[in-house]
Amino acid sequence: MTPFLAAIVLVAALAGRPVVAQESRPDQPPATPIMTETEQRMAAARAFLRQSNPEAAALMLEALYETNPGDMNVANLLRNCYQQLKRYAKLELLDRRLVERYPNVFGYRLDLAEVLAEQGQLDSARSAYRAAIGLLSPTDQSTMLMLVQSQIRHGLPDDALQLIDSVRVVRGNPLLYAVERGSLLESRKKYHDAANEFLPLLAEDTTREAMEGERRLLAMLEFEDSSPQVEKLLLEHTRVGGAPRAVKLLADYYIRSGRFDRAFEYCLRRDTLEGLTGGSPDYFMRQCSDRKLYAQVVHMGEQLALRQNKTPLVGDAAFLYANALVQTGRLDEGMARYDTIVAVSPDQGEKADAVYALGMICFDRLSDYPRALSYFDSVVTRFPRGLSFLNAQRSTPYCYLRMGDIDAAEKRFQSLASQPFNQDIDEEIAFNLGAIKFYRQEFDSAKVMLKKLMVAYPQGFYVNDALQLLLVLDDAGGSPELLAAYADALWYQERQMPDSCHAQLERLVNNDDKTLADDALFRMVQVDMKRGDTARVLGEIEDLAANFPESYYVPFGLKLKADILADTPSTLEAAKTIYRQLLEKYPNYPFGSEVRKKLRQLETDLKVG
């Protein structure tokens, strides 16, 4: 039995059941009133709708409506069924009957107009819309907006534009329904006129329309066809004063499009309008720093320093400025900026970050490891909490390694190993302790420690490095001389002695015993890459692929080659070809996701360009 027939049987049974008088008892709840037949059928129809069965509900409601045409609950439920079933002809007939019975109800006339439009009866739909409009007062702004939006949704944009224009004249308000009118003009590629609709909305800073106008203008700025017209309009608007929000819009747009020379000017103007809060320049500096445009960061930092006059620059802007000075080679000025932060910042965390940054300059840029140690020790003793405290602890053993004090480095790593850190730091410590055993040529101990690392951290950051050392130990286990030479090369590399490291690796490459030649050649690639000798790197990668085609390191070398080629427009296609070949031939290598991301980025940049 179908659900519909079952409901009919249920309704019939309920309707025919005799009513039995029951004696009232104080300990029993009162009996539930018996529903009328109409109520029972309505309940059954609602049940069908809840069960997503509008077909059965419509059959039941149609019979009810014929006998109860004045019952609006029945009519509205039936309309709902027809809408779900897309039975527009029946819905039209029902709406016409409702309009005839209730000619002054706006909702029925609007519904009739919409169902006529859905059936493609546009002339009839226009007549129905006009009848619905006739019931409204021009002052009923919200209902008129609903009608405009209905016309737009149902394929009558010209009628919507005419209605908007007529209401604007009657109300004497040229800004009414600007979002809707602007959207219609934009869809017709009348970008200048559309932007002129959205632009006045920017003056209303707190309204939904202002935010929507800003969103639409930004979208048009970022669309190639409309961008020149909208940019020109906004520039003219800001040139004569205009809404401060337009300045913000241009500043955001120029940053998003990478036009930082223009963004610089508008970020400063926006900051002036916002009372010199520094938020816009900070954002500009952060975006430029993320893109490694350090000269732009320095330029903005200099302007902020001038604005501050006698007040030292602190906060994010001070750190971004100091870092950019370092990145552009102005080390003394950068360190002076960090010293100023340490001296004047009221925030202990900022002081710690600045001292740590000074230590890293000595470590990375100046190779002054004793001085770097003094800064790191200062962070640990003066600021015993926070991220810089943790980083200073982690950096200290590396200073000892660079100085060649392998015993002190090992003790520091062992001390860190006894502290509760996260898994990433624990893995870093474990790898370095194993590497130290390797540098000391205690190969059996190194092998045990590195194998434990791979078991403990199978998805870790150092797994590939550990695997590389284990491969060396397995391949050259029967040749102590080769292992000793390789360990010496890595020890030179760790201490930033590239010439000595390179010479040792070359001896391994040229040795009659080629057991470690491919590994040594790839190590040479890494050393030369760090020195910035890309021409030599490309040659070494070619040698690796030609002489050791089955080597584990060939795919890594090819990826590095593609990375280098991707930085030059003339070799971009060659880089993309290599990336695709890597994904096809070496799908299980650990760089797969990185290569896919890089390839997508290159394809996207090409389309945008």
KERO-987209 format. One line per field, with one value per residue (C-alpha): y, x negated, z negated; residue number from 0; residue in three letters. Coordinates in Angstrom, 2 decimals. Each point is the difference from the previous one (the first is absolute). Layout:
N
Y: [Y:...]
X: [X:...]
Z: [Z:...]
i: [NUM:...]
aa: [ALA:...]
***
This chain:
609
Y: [0.00:3.44:2.65:2.04:-2.87:-0.85:3.58:-0.06:-3.20:1.57:3.14:-2.03:-2.19:3.00:1.73:-3.05:-0.86:0.49:2.40:-1.82:2.02:-0.68:0.46:2.71:-1.13:2.33:-2.22:-0.01:2.83:1.51:-1.79:1.48:1.76:-1.87:1.86:0.89:-1.76:3.17:0.23:-3.66:0.40:3.13:-1.89:-2.84:2.47:1.63:-3.44:-0.73:3.29:-0.84:-3.33:1.89:-1.35:3.12:-2.12:-1.79:3.20:1.84:-2.71:0.25:3.80:0.43:-1.80:2.08:3.29:-0.72:-0.44:2.75:2.73:2.58:-1.94:1.84:-2.68:-2.52:2.43:0.88:-3.63:-0.85:2.87:-1.40:-3.41:1.44:2.01:-3.06:-2.03:2.92:-0.36:3.58:-0.34:-1.23:2.61:2.72:-1.17:-0.04:3.46:1.43:-1.35:1.49:3.38:-0.04:-0.74:2.39:2.70:2.32:-2.54:0.92:-3.42:-1.87:2.44:-0.23:-3.81:0.06:2.26:-2.33:-3.18:1.64:1.00:-3.53:-1.25:2.55:2.04:3.24:2.41:-1.50:0.07:3.72:0.69:-1.96:1.87:3.33:-1.08:-0.93:3.35:1.78:-1.33:1.53:3.46:1.50:0.47:-3.75:-0.33:-3.54:-1.58:1.87:-1.39:-3.50:0.60:1.34:-3.06:-2.25:1.58:-0.46:-3.65:-0.74:1.40:3.51:2.23:2.84:0.15:0.02:2.92:1.95:-0.64:1.13:3.18:0.83:-0.54:2.16:2.85:-0.30:-0.23:2.61:-2.34:-0.86:-2.61:-2.34:-3.64:0.85:-3.54:-1.49:2.64:-0.22:-3.79:0.20:2.49:-2.12:-3.06:2.05:0.91:3.66:0.06:3.76:0.53:-2.94:1.38:3.37:-1.80:-1.70:2.92:2.26:-2.92:0.22:3.14:-2.03:-1.76:-2.16:-1.17:-3.32:1.90:1.65:-3.32:-1.53:2.98:-0.36:-3.73:0.54:2.75:-2.13:-2.91:2.30:1.30:-3.54:-0.88:0.73:1.46:2.40:0.85:3.00:1.83:-0.60:0.92:3.25:0.88:-0.71:2.01:2.98:-0.49:0.00:2.87:2.36:-1.29:-2.66:-2.68:-1.22:-3.51:0.53:0.62:-3.23:-1.80:1.17:-0.82:-3.55:-0.39:1.18:-2.38:-2.95:0.71:0.40:3.67:1.03:3.35:1.16:-1.89:1.91:3.35:-1.15:-1.89:3.19:2.00:-2.59:0.13:3.78:-0.33:-2.61:2.25:-1.38:-3.34:-1.74:-2.88:0.59:0.53:-3.10:-2.02:1.39:-0.93:-3.49:-0.67:1.29:-1.99:-3.18:0.60:0.79:3.57:1.29:3.31:0.93:-0.95:2.23:2.86:-0.21:-0.45:3.20:1.89:-1.34:0.94:3.56:0.11:-1.19:2.84:-0.30:-3.10:-3.23:-2.45:-3.14:-2.87:-2.07:2.87:0.35:-3.71:0.02:3.07:-1.40:-3.35:1.73:2.03:-3.24:-1.70:2.90:-0.24:2.99:-2.09:2.79:1.97:-3.11:-0.92:3.57:-0.29:-3.21:1.65:2.81:-2.50:-1.62:3.41:1.58:-2.68:-0.46:-3.57:-2.71:-2.32:2.63:0.51:-3.74:-0.19:2.88:-1.52:-3.32:1.74:1.61:-3.44:-1.37:2.87:-0.92:-3.67:0.16:3.23:0.74:-3.54:1.45:-3.04:1.04:3.25:-1.91:-2.25:3.02:1.25:-3.42:-0.38:3.45:-1.07:-3.20:1.78:3.23:-1.21:-3.58:-0.53:0.44:-1.03:1.88:-1.76:-3.34:1.03:1.29:-3.36:-1.81:2.31:-0.28:-3.49:1.05:2.79:-2.57:-2.16:2.99:0.71:-3.63:-0.80:-3.28:-1.08:3.19:-0.31:-3.59:0.93:2.78:-2.29:-2.64:2.62:1.00:-3.67:-0.21:2.84:-0.32:1.40:-0.76:-2.83:2.18:1.29:-3.47:-1.30:2.86:-0.77:-3.74:0.58:2.32:-2.44:-2.73:2.35:0.82:-3.72:-0.05:3.01:-1.82:-3.04:-2.11:-1.58:-2.89:2.36:2.43:-2.81:-1.11:3.56:0.86:-3.20:0.81:3.44:-1.42:-2.35:2.71:2.72:-1.74:3.20:2.37:2.88:-1.68:-3.43:0.61:1.25:-3.02:-2.32:1.58:-0.67:-3.56:-0.67:1.19:-2.25:-3.00:0.63:0.75:-2.15:-2.09:3.02:1.89:2.38:1.12:0.44:2.00:2.31:0.47:0.74:2.59:1.65:0.28:1.38:2.71:0.72:0.30:2.53:2.11:-0.79:-0.42:-0.16:-2.80:-1.83:0.30:-1.25:-3.05:-0.78:0.33:-2.64:-2.35:0.71:-0.63:-3.04:-3.31:-1.43:1.65:-1.26:3.50:1.99:0.83:0.98:2.16:1.65:0.91:1.40:2.14:1.28:1.10:1.70:1.94:0.92:1.57:1.96:1.25:-1.56:-1.13:-0.56:-2.50:-1.57:-0.62:-1.62:-2.29:-1.03:-0.88:-2.14:-1.72:-0.86:-1.12:-2.05:-1.38:-0.22:-2.51:2.00:0.81:3.61:0.62:1.05:2.43:1.46:0.36:1.76:2.45:0.57:0.76:2.40:1.89:0.09:1.15:3.27:1.09:0.77:-1.36:-3.44:-0.18:-2.57:-2.24:0.15:-0.96:-2.95:-1.29:0.40:-2.06:-2.71:-0.18:-0.52:-2.73:-1.91:0.50:0.26:-1.36:2.40:2.35:3.17:-0.96:2.47:2.81:-0.64:-0.06:3.28:1.61:-1.21:1.31:3.34:0.25:-0.87:2.56:2.74:-0.69:0.37:3.21:1.42]
X: [0.00:-1.41:-0.51:2.82:2.53:-1.08:0.68:3.42:0.87:-1.19:2.03:3.11:-0.37:-0.35:2.98:2.28:-0.95:2.91:-0.48:0.39:0.81:-2.49:0.55:-2.22:-2.48:-2.11:-3.11:0.16:-1.05:2.80:0.65:-1.63:2.66:0.91:-1.23:2.37:-0.38:-1.57:-2.50:-0.86:-0.64:-2.07:-2.07:-0.53:-1.03:-2.55:-1.33:-0.49:-1.88:-2.26:-0.69:-0.95:3.04:1.72:1.73:2.17:0.54:1.17:2.57:1.47:-0.04:1.57:3.14:0.04:-0.41:2.94:2.27:-1.67:-1.18:0.04:-2.34:-3.32:-1.94:1.05:-0.76:-3.45:-0.95:1.18:-2.07:-3.03:0.58:0.29:-3.18:-1.93:1.39:-0.59:3.59:0.16:3.20:1.93:-1.71:1.02:3.62:-0.03:-1.63:2.59:2.81:-1.64:-0.49:3.64:1.16:-2.51:-0.84:-1.74:-2.45:-3.46:-1.55:2.42:-0.51:-3.79:0.19:2.13:-2.53:-2.86:1.73:0.89:-3.63:-1.12:2.14:-1.44:3.21:-1.91:2.67:2.54:-2.60:-0.62:3.72:0.11:-3.02:1.67:3.11:-2.13:-1.82:3.34:0.73:-3.18:-0.76:-3.23:-1.07:0.10:-3.70:-0.59:2.95:-0.94:-3.53:1.42:1.93:-3.11:-1.99:2.84:-0.08:-3.77:0.24:2.72:-1.64:1.47:-3.06:1.34:3.17:-2.09:-2.08:3.13:1.57:-3.14:-0.21:3.68:-0.17:-3.13:1.86:3.07:-2.09:-2.52:-2.85:-2.53:-1.73:2.94:-0.72:-3.53:-1.28:2.71:-0.31:-3.80:0.13:2.32:-2.30:-3.04:1.66:0.39:-3.69:0.78:-2.80:-0.41:3.72:0.08:-2.94:1.77:2.89:-2.22:-2.33:2.42:0.70:-3.55:0.93:2.28:-2.70:2.17:2.78:0.41:0.22:-3.38:-1.69:1.70:-0.97:-3.62:0.06:1.45:-2.49:-2.94:1.28:0.25:-3.51:-1.33:1.84:-2.12:2.80:1.37:-3.15:-1.29:3.33:0.63:-3.56:0.22:3.31:-1.34:-3.15:2.11:2.20:-2.90:-1.72:2.86:0.39:2.68:0.82:-2.91:1.20:-1.03:-3.58:0.09:1.40:-2.84:-2.61:1.33:0.27:-3.55:-1.37:2.00:-1.16:-3.63:-0.19:-1.83:-1.26:3.62:1.02:-2.65:1.66:3.52:-0.95:-1.52:3.08:2.25:-2.05:0.40:3.77:0.08:-1.83:-3.53:0.83:-2.69:2.26:-0.16:-3.80:-0.48:2.11:-1.97:-3.30:1.19:1.18:-3.25:-2.07:1.88:-0.89:-3.64:0.39:-2.22:-0.86:3.70:0.11:-3.02:1.63:3.18:-2.02:-1.90:3.26:1.44:-3.17:0.35:3.64:-0.86:-2.49:-1.52:1.96:-1.87:1.76:1.21:2.39:0.27:-1.11:-3.26:-0.82:0.93:-2.14:-2.98:0.20:0.26:-3.12:-1.85:1.34:-1.19:-3.50:0.24:-1.00:-1.19:3.22:2.10:-1.80:0.39:3.75:0.14:-2.07:2.57:2.83:-1.84:-0.52:3.45:2.62:2.27:0.73:-2.31:0.85:-1.11:-3.26:-0.68:0.79:-2.37:-2.87:0.51:0.05:-3.34:-1.40:1.19:-1.66:-3.29:0.60:1.23:-1.47:-3.16:-1.12:-0.88:1.00:-1.33:1.98:3.08:-0.37:-0.05:3.29:1.63:-1.17:1.45:3.40:-0.06:-0.98:1.99:3.19:0.66:3.22:1.44:-0.99:-3.32:-1.02:0.64:-1.78:-3.02:-0.34:0.22:-2.51:-2.69:-1.34:-0.24:-2.35:-2.29:0.13:-0.99:-2.90:-1.12:0.68:1.78:-0.04:1.73:2.55:0.78:0.48:2.42:2.01:0.09:1.22:2.77:0.93:0.86:2.54:3.66:0.26:2.30:-0.59:-1.67:-2.64:-0.54:-0.68:-2.42:-1.96:-0.06:-1.33:-2.77:-1.14:-0.17:-1.84:-2.55:-0.75:-0.50:-2.37:-2.03:-0.07:1.80:1.95:1.62:1.47:1.10:1.77:1.92:1.09:1.08:2.03:1.76:0.82:1.63:2.10:1.02:0.71:0.98:1.55:-2.54:-1.94:-3.40:1.00:-1.52:-3.28:-0.15:0.74:-2.81:-2.53:1.28:-0.41:-3.60:-0.62:1.51:-1.67:-3.48:0.07:-2.89:-2.19:-1.09:-2.08:3.00:2.14:-2.72:-0.39:3.76:0.28:-2.79:1.87:3.20:-1.92:-1.46:3.46:1.46:-2.68:0.69:-3.33:1.19:-3.41:-1.29:3.33:0.05:-3.58:0.74:3.15:-1.85:-2.48:2.91:1.51:-3.33:-0.93:-0.37:2.54:3.27:2.06:0.64:-0.62:3.66:0.64:-3.13:0.96:3.42:-1.66:-2.16:3.20:1.28:-3.27:-0.16:3.67:-0.57:-2.89:2.34:-1.95:3.06:-1.95:-2.25:3.00:1.76:-3.13:-0.36:3.66:-0.55:-3.00:2.05:2.87:-2.35:-2.49:2.28:3.50:1.23:-1.23:2.43:-1.14:0.74:3.66:-1.10:-2.57:2.58:2.41:-2.72:-0.73:3.67:0.08:-2.93:1.49:3.38:-1.57:-0.79:2.83:-1.95:-0.40:3.42:1.40:-3.03:0.60:3.65:-0.99:-2.38:2.64:2.47:-2.59:-0.78:3.67:0.30:-3.23:-0.46:3.50:-1.14:-2.88:0.54:0.05:3.19:2.37:-2.53:-0.46:3.76:0.41:-2.83:1.40:3.49:-1.51:-1.91:3.10:2.08:-2.62:-0.11:3.77:0.04:-2.85]
Z: [0.00:0.92:-2.72:1.54:-0.09:-3.52:-1.06:1.70:-1.86:-3.25:0.58:0.92:-3.06:-2.25:1.62:-0.38:-3.58:-2.43:-2.84:-3.32:-3.06:-2.75:-3.65:-1.34:-2.61:-2.06:0.42:3.82:2.34:2.09:3.29:3.14:2.11:3.17:3.16:2.76:3.35:1.50:-2.84:0.39:3.71:-0.60:-2.57:2.45:2.75:-2.30:-0.85:3.71:0.42:-2.93:1.73:3.22:1.80:1.42:2.65:-2.57:-1.97:3.13:0.82:-3.47:-0.10:3.45:-1.20:-3.18:1.91:2.30:-3.00:-2.08:2.43:-2.76:-2.29:0.41:-1.87:2.65:2.84:-1.30:-0.56:3.50:1.45:-1.83:1.58:3.52:-0.47:-1.10:2.91:2.46:1.23:1.14:2.03:-3.05:-2.18:2.46:-0.12:-3.80:-0.19:2.42:-2.17:-3.09:1.74:1.10:-3.55:-1.68:2.59:-2.48:-1.43:1.35:-0.65:2.27:2.86:-0.35:-0.05:3.15:1.76:-0.95:1.16:3.31:0.48:-0.86:2.90:2.42:0.18:-0.36:1.25:-2.39:-2.76:0.63:-0.32:-3.24:-1.36:0.87:-1.86:-3.02:0.16:0.05:-3.48:-1.46:-1.25:1.41:-3.61:-0.64:0.73:-1.29:1.84:3.18:-0.33:-0.28:3.23:1.79:-1.06:1.18:3.47:0.18:-1.04:2.52:3.13:0.17:-0.53:2.19:-2.07:-3.20:1.27:1.00:-3.38:-1.84:2.06:-0.51:-3.76:-0.17:1.74:-2.23:-3.18:1.14:-1.00:2.76:-2.21:-0.56:0.87:1.13:-0.60:2.21:2.73:-0.01:0.26:3.01:1.74:-0.82:1.53:3.20:-0.08:-0.69:-2.55:-0.32:-0.64:-2.40:-1.97:-0.19:-1.69:-2.58:-0.69:-1.98:-2.32:-1.36:-1.90:-2.27:-1.98:-2.25:2.28:1.77:3.27:-0.61:-0.60:3.02:2.16:-1.09:0.75:3.46:0.86:-1.13:2.11:3.01:-0.65:0.06:3.23:3.05:2.16:-2.59:-1.95:2.05:-0.07:-3.69:-1.00:1.93:-1.64:-3.48:0.64:1.06:-3.03:-2.45:1.78:-0.88:-3.56:0.25:-2.53:-2.16:0.78:3.64:-1.11:-1.99:3.04:2.26:-2.63:-0.30:3.75:0.70:-2.64:1.35:3.54:-1.08:1.01:-3.11:1.27:0.24:-3.14:-1.96:0.67:-0.76:-3.15:-1.39:1.00:-1.60:-3.19:-0.11:0.39:-2.78:-2.45:0.44:-1.60:2.05:1.02:3.74:0.18:-2.17:2.42:2.95:-1.62:-0.87:3.54:1.49:-2.49:0.84:3.64:-0.87:1.27:-2.75:1.68:-0.15:-3.68:-0.70:1.92:-2.11:-3.20:0.73:0.52:-3.24:-1.86:1.33:-1.05:-3.48:-0.23:-3.49:-1.00:0.82:2.27:-1.81:0.66:3.16:2.22:-1.93:0.44:3.68:0.59:-1.89:1.81:3.39:-0.76:-0.76:3.12:2.16:-1.47:-2.33:-3.01:-2.30:0.47:-0.49:-3.20:-1.23:0.54:-2.00:-2.76:-0.10:-0.41:-2.91:-1.59:0.39:0.50:-3.03:1.06:-1.37:2.88:2.52:-1.90:0.08:3.73:0.73:-1.99:1.75:3.39:-0.85:-0.81:3.33:1.88:-1.65:0.72:3.61:1.35:-1.90:-0.91:-3.41:-2.02:-3.42:0.25:1.17:-3.05:-2.29:1.47:-0.25:-3.61:-0.72:1.30:-2.07:-3.23:0.34:1.69:-1.21:1.96:3.45:3.50:0.04:-3.23:1.71:3.21:-1.88:-1.75:3.34:1.70:-2.68:0.92:3.66:-1.05:-1.61:3.13:2.16:-2.35:0.28:-3.68:0.63:-3.66:-1.19:2.81:-0.95:-3.66:0.96:2.24:-2.74:-2.47:2.41:0.47:-3.70:0.26:1.05:3.52:2.88:2.46:2.64:-2.41:-1.46:3.52:0.73:-3.17:0.73:3.52:-1.15:-2.68:2.66:2.39:-2.69:-0.35:3.77:-0.09:-2.68:2.28:-2.61:2.82:-1.86:-2.62:2.70:1.87:-3.09:-0.85:3.54:0.33:-3.28:1.37:3.12:-2.10:-2.46:2.58:3.28:1.41:-1.50:1.49:-0.42:1.32:3.43:-1.50:-2.30:2.92:2.03:-2.77:-0.48:3.73:-0.25:-2.98:1.81:3.37:-1.34:-3.11:1.30:0.78:-3.13:2.14:2.02:-3.11:-1.73:3.00:0.21:-3.75:0.32:2.90:-2.06:-2.97:2.24:1.35:-3.48:-0.96:3.12:1.65:3.62:1.70:-2.25:0.28:3.78:0.36:-2.16:1.99:3.29:-1.15:-0.65:3.42:1.76:-2.09:1.82:-2.39:1.11:-2.92:-1.38:3.18:0.72:-3.61:-0.09:3.28:-1.36:-3.13:2.29:1.61:-3.42:-0.91:3.28:-0.22:-3.39:1.49:2.75:2.87:2.00:3.23:-1.76:-1.70:3.32:1.41:-3.01:0.24:3.67:-0.99:-2.71:2.36:2.81:-2.02:-2.71:1.55:-2.59:-2.97:-2.79:0.22:3.68:-0.60:-2.73:2.37:2.77:-2.33:-0.97:3.68:0.65:-2.95:1.49:3.49:-1.33:-1.18:3.58:2.47:2.97:-1.64:-1.62:2.42:-0.53:-3.76:0.41:2.19:-2.68:-2.71:2.02:0.66:-3.74:-0.83:2.64:-0.67:-3.75:-1.53:-3.38:-0.64:-2.96:2.11:1.89:-1.67:0.28:3.73:0.60:-1.86:1.96:3.31:-0.83:-0.96:3.27:2.02:-1.91:0.38:3.74:0.33:-2.05:2.05]
i: [0:1:2:3:4:5:6:7:8:9:10:11:12:13:14:15:16:17:18:19:20:21:22:23:24:25:26:27:28:29:30:31:32:33:34:35:36:37:38:39:40:41:42:43:44:45:46:47:48:49:50:51:52:53:54:55:56:57:58:59:60:61:62:63:64:65:66:67:68:69:70:71:72:73:74:75:76:77:78:79:80:81:82:83:84:85:86:87:88:89:90:91:92:93:94:95:96:97:98:99:100:101:102:103:104:105:106:107:108:109:110:111:112:113:114:115:116:117:118:119:120:121:122:123:124:125:126:127:128:129:130:131:132:133:134:135:136:137:138:139:140:141:142:143:144:145:146:147:148:149:150:151:152:153:154:155:156:157:158:159:160:161:162:163:164:165:166:167:168:169:170:171:172:173:174:175:176:177:178:179:180:181:182:183:184:185:186:187:188:189:190:191:192:193:194:195:196:197:198:199:200:201:202:203:204:205:206:207:208:209:210:211:212:213:214:215:216:217:218:219:220:221:222:223:224:225:226:227:228:229:230:231:232:233:234:235:236:237:238:239:240:241:242:243:244:245:246:247:248:249:250:251:252:253:254:255:256:257:258:259:260:261:262:263:264:265:266:267:268:269:270:271:272:273:274:275:276:277:278:279:280:281:282:283:284:285:286:287:288:289:290:291:292:293:294:295:296:297:298:299:300:301:302:303:304:305:306:307:308:309:310:311:312:313:314:315:316:317:318:319:320:321:322:323:324:325:326:327:328:329:330:331:332:333:334:335:336:337:338:339:340:341:342:343:344:345:346:347:348:349:350:351:352:353:354:355:356:357:358:359:360:361:362:363:364:365:366:367:368:369:370:371:372:373:374:375:376:377:378:379:380:381:382:383:384:385:386:387:388:389:390:391:392:393:394:395:396:397:398:399:400:401:402:403:404:405:406:407:408:409:410:411:412:413:414:415:416:417:418:419:420:421:422:423:424:425:426:427:428:429:430:431:432:433:434:435:436:437:438:439:440:441:442:443:444:445:446:447:448:449:450:451:452:453:454:455:456:457:458:459:460:461:462:463:464:465:466:467:468:469:470:471:472:473:474:475:476:477:478:479:480:481:482:483:484:485:486:487:488:489:490:491:492:493:494:495:496:497:498:499:500:501:502:503:504:505:506:507:508:509:510:511:512:513:514:515:516:517:518:519:520:521:522:523:524:525:526:527:528:529:530:531:532:533:534:535:536:537:538:539:540:541:542:543:544:545:546:547:548:549:550:551:552:553:554:555:556:557:558:559:560:561:562:563:564:565:566:567:568:569:570:571:572:573:574:575:576:577:578:579:580:581:582:583:584:585:586:587:588:589:590:591:592:593:594:595:596:597:598:599:600:601:602:603:604:605:606:607:608]
aa: [MET:THR:PRO:PHE:LEU:ALA:ALA:ILE:VAL:LEU:VAL:ALA:ALA:LEU:ALA:GLY:ARG:PRO:VAL:VAL:ALA:GLN:GLU:SER:ARG:PRO:ASP:GLN:PRO:PRO:ALA:THR:PRO:ILE:MET:THR:GLU:THR:GLU:GLN:ARG:MET:ALA:ALA:ALA:ARG:ALA:PHE:LEU:ARG:GLN:SER:ASN:PRO:GLU:ALA:ALA:ALA:LEU:MET:LEU:GLU:ALA:LEU:TYR:GLU:THR:ASN:PRO:GLY:ASP:MET:ASN:VAL:ALA:ASN:LEU:LEU:ARG:ASN:CYS:TYR:GLN:GLN:LEU:LYS:ARG:TYR:ALA:LYS:LEU:GLU:LEU:LEU:ASP:ARG:ARG:LEU:VAL:GLU:ARG:TYR:PRO:ASN:VAL:PHE:GLY:TYR:ARG:LEU:ASP:LEU:ALA:GLU:VAL:LEU:ALA:GLU:GLN:GLY:GLN:LEU:ASP:SER:ALA:ARG:SER:ALA:TYR:ARG:ALA:ALA:ILE:GLY:LEU:LEU:SER:PRO:THR:ASP:GLN:SER:THR:MET:LEU:MET:LEU:VAL:GLN:SER:GLN:ILE:ARG:HIS:GLY:LEU:PRO:ASP:ASP:ALA:LEU:GLN:LEU:ILE:ASP:SER:VAL:ARG:VAL:VAL:ARG:GLY:ASN:PRO:LEU:LEU:TYR:ALA:VAL:GLU:ARG:GLY:SER:LEU:LEU:GLU:SER:ARG:LYS:LYS:TYR:HIS:ASP:ALA:ALA:ASN:GLU:PHE:LEU:PRO:LEU:LEU:ALA:GLU:ASP:THR:THR:ARG:GLU:ALA:MET:GLU:GLY:GLU:ARG:ARG:LEU:LEU:ALA:MET:LEU:GLU:PHE:GLU:ASP:SER:SER:PRO:GLN:VAL:GLU:LYS:LEU:LEU:LEU:GLU:HIS:THR:ARG:VAL:GLY:GLY:ALA:PRO:ARG:ALA:VAL:LYS:LEU:LEU:ALA:ASP:TYR:TYR:ILE:ARG:SER:GLY:ARG:PHE:ASP:ARG:ALA:PHE:GLU:TYR:CYS:LEU:ARG:ARG:ASP:THR:LEU:GLU:GLY:LEU:THR:GLY:GLY:SER:PRO:ASP:TYR:PHE:MET:ARG:GLN:CYS:SER:ASP:ARG:LYS:LEU:TYR:ALA:GLN:VAL:VAL:HIS:MET:GLY:GLU:GLN:LEU:ALA:LEU:ARG:GLN:ASN:LYS:THR:PRO:LEU:VAL:GLY:ASP:ALA:ALA:PHE:LEU:TYR:ALA:ASN:ALA:LEU:VAL:GLN:THR:GLY:ARG:LEU:ASP:GLU:GLY:MET:ALA:ARG:TYR:ASP:THR:ILE:VAL:ALA:VAL:SER:PRO:ASP:GLN:GLY:GLU:LYS:ALA:ASP:ALA:VAL:TYR:ALA:LEU:GLY:MET:ILE:CYS:PHE:ASP:ARG:LEU:SER:ASP:TYR:PRO:ARG:ALA:LEU:SER:TYR:PHE:ASP:SER:VAL:VAL:THR:ARG:PHE:PRO:ARG:GLY:LEU:SER:PHE:LEU:ASN:ALA:GLN:ARG:SER:THR:PRO:TYR:CYS:TYR:LEU:ARG:MET:GLY:ASP:ILE:ASP:ALA:ALA:GLU:LYS:ARG:PHE:GLN:SER:LEU:ALA:SER:GLN:PRO:PHE:ASN:GLN:ASP:ILE:ASP:GLU:GLU:ILE:ALA:PHE:ASN:LEU:GLY:ALA:ILE:LYS:PHE:TYR:ARG:GLN:GLU:PHE:ASP:SER:ALA:LYS:VAL:MET:LEU:LYS:LYS:LEU:MET:VAL:ALA:TYR:PRO:GLN:GLY:PHE:TYR:VAL:ASN:ASP:ALA:LEU:GLN:LEU:LEU:LEU:VAL:LEU:ASP:ASP:ALA:GLY:GLY:SER:PRO:GLU:LEU:LEU:ALA:ALA:TYR:ALA:ASP:ALA:LEU:TRP:TYR:GLN:GLU:ARG:GLN:MET:PRO:ASP:SER:CYS:HIS:ALA:GLN:LEU:GLU:ARG:LEU:VAL:ASN:ASN:ASP:ASP:LYS:THR:LEU:ALA:ASP:ASP:ALA:LEU:PHE:ARG:MET:VAL:GLN:VAL:ASP:MET:LYS:ARG:GLY:ASP:THR:ALA:ARG:VAL:LEU:GLY:GLU:ILE:GLU:ASP:LEU:ALA:ALA:ASN:PHE:PRO:GLU:SER:TYR:TYR:VAL:PRO:PHE:GLY:LEU:LYS:LEU:LYS:ALA:ASP:ILE:LEU:ALA:ASP:THR:PRO:SER:THR:LEU:GLU:ALA:ALA:LYS:THR:ILE:TYR:ARG:GLN:LEU:LEU:GLU:LYS:TYR:PRO:ASN:TYR:PRO:PHE:GLY:SER:GLU:VAL:ARG:LYS:LYS:LEU:ARG:GLN:LEU:GLU:THR:ASP:LEU:LYS:VAL:GLY]
***
